[in-house]
Amino acid sequence: MRIKIAVLPGDGIGPEIMEQGVAVANAIAAKFGHEITYKEAICGACAIEAVGAPFPEETFNTCKEADAVLFAAVGDTKFDNDPTAKVRPEQGLLAMRKKLGLFANIRPVQTFKCLLHKSPLRPELVEGADFVCIRELTGGMYFGEKYQDNDKAYDTNYYTRPEIERILRVGFDYARRRRNHLTVVDKANVLASSRLWRQIAQETAPAYPDVKVDYMYVDNAAMRMITEPTFFDVMVTENTFGDILTDEGSCISGSMGLLPSASTGESTPVFEPVHGSWPQAKGLGIANPLAQILSVAMLFEHFGLKAEGALVRRAVDASLDACVRTPEIQVEGGGRFGTRDVGEWIVRYINEAGL
């Protein structure tokens, strides 16, 4: 198979983890006889510095012409600490999602048995947790009408029926492929937009009689994710709630550096780790590349290449079991491994693995 991948390393630790993601993709391509071509483009703070825009038109065209986008992270502290900045790296991420029509963000949350002790929750609570958060990505407050002056500000949480229907169908379809359990998360007791979400979810549910549907307020869902994460199979929610809940869910595994994500919709899909750019660690070689590498697994699986994705996941599991880990998840007394060490170990595992 031939795959054209747009590579967006972004800012901070992005280029370091991206190098390992591409190395793993190349190892899989060589193993299974695929042909991958790459075209790199700028996004985020580095793009602002280069051309004044966080998602330049040339980058958009590179993404549009590719079969998939492999993305790392954007963000820089000099923008975080300046509330008056009119142009920000994160605007590049929002622009990419909007211009590519990526309305569905898919974030799997899973635990690794050898890392249960790293979770902030008790092992008996998180063991076996395995669910998917599906977040609507191009509507809601992040894209609605905004206003700010010195005395007041507002953000409009605007949704239309077609936007809600299409993301709910993604949620129901994912539930069918997993354990037939969907939780619709909203705030229907307070927000009109949430009441429309719930109404449309109730209208859609009869078309999926094999899927059990729960309706849960977002505050209760946040609490339930901490007290009983194994309850969930698939959850679907709007943009702002999804942003918060998916970050909460990513901590269950013990490190945000372990979890990948996919954004899909009308155009080129994007695969990326859920963590940020961690600019303080830039150049130190300590960033965990596993989420980026697992994003590569999701990329292969998106194209129906299940054996390829499975081998990447097997290699990641093997690296964890062998304690080839970056510092934030290393066991006491374990060896010292950096970003490149982990990536190279996983590449060797793939090269030596049987099919």
C-alpha positions, 0 to 999 in steps of 0.5 A: 500500500502507498500512503502519503503522510503530512508530518507536522512536528510542531513545537517543544518536544514535538520534533523529538517524538515525531522523529521516533514516530516516523522511524516506527512507521518506516520500520512497519512499512519495510516489514509489511512491504508498504511505501510511505512518502512524507512531506513536512510542514510547519504549524504552531509557534514555529509557524508564527515565527516563520510566517506570522500564522500558526497554520499557513496556507501552504501547511493546509495544502500539504495536509489536504493533499496527503492521505493522513497527517501525523501531528505532534504538538503546538504551544510555547510558554512565551504565548502562554504568559501573554494574555494580550497575544492576538495570534497563538500557536493553539489557533493553528490546531483549531484552524487545522481541525476546522479547515479539514472538517475534522469533527470527530476526535477519538481518544482511547483511554486504557491502562497498562498492567505494568503501570497501574502503580503510576496511576493517581487512582488506586490500582483496583479502580483502574485495572481493566479500564478501557474506554473511548472518548469521542469529542465533537471538534469543530463546534461549540464555544471554541468556534462560536461568536466571541466578544471581550472588552475590559468589563465583559466577555462571552463565548457562544456555545452554538450547535446545529442539528447536523453537527450533533447528528453526525458526531452521535452516529460516530459514537453509536458506531464505535459502541457497536464495534466495542461493547455496545454501551454508549454514554452521552455526556451533557449538561441538559439541566442547565444548557439549551445546547445540551438539551438539543444534544439529548433530544437528538440522541434520544431520537437517534437511539432507536436506530441502534437497538443493540446499543445500551445508552446512558445519559449523564451530566458532565459533572457526574461523568467527571466524578464517575471517571475517577470513581469507576472508570471501568463503567465506560465503554464509549462516551460522546460529548460536545467540544468543551466538555470533551476537551476537559474530560479527555484530559482527565481520562488521559491521566488514568493510565498514569501518564499523558505520554501514553495515549494517542488520538485520531481526528476524523471527518470530511478530509485528511485524518490527523493522528496525534498524541494527547499531550502538549508540547512541554517546551520546558523539556525541549532538547533534553531527550526525556520526552515519552514518544509512546503516545506518538508511536501509538498514534502511528498504530492508529494511523495504520488501523485507520487504513485497515492495516490491523496487523501493522497496528497490532505489531506497533502496539505489541512492541510498545507493550514489550518496551514497557514490560522490559522497563525501556521507559522514559523517566516519568514512567520508569520504575525505581532502579530501572535503567535510564532511557531517553526519547531516542532510546525508547524509539530505537528499542521499539524499531529493533523489536519490530525488525526482529519480530515474526509476522 
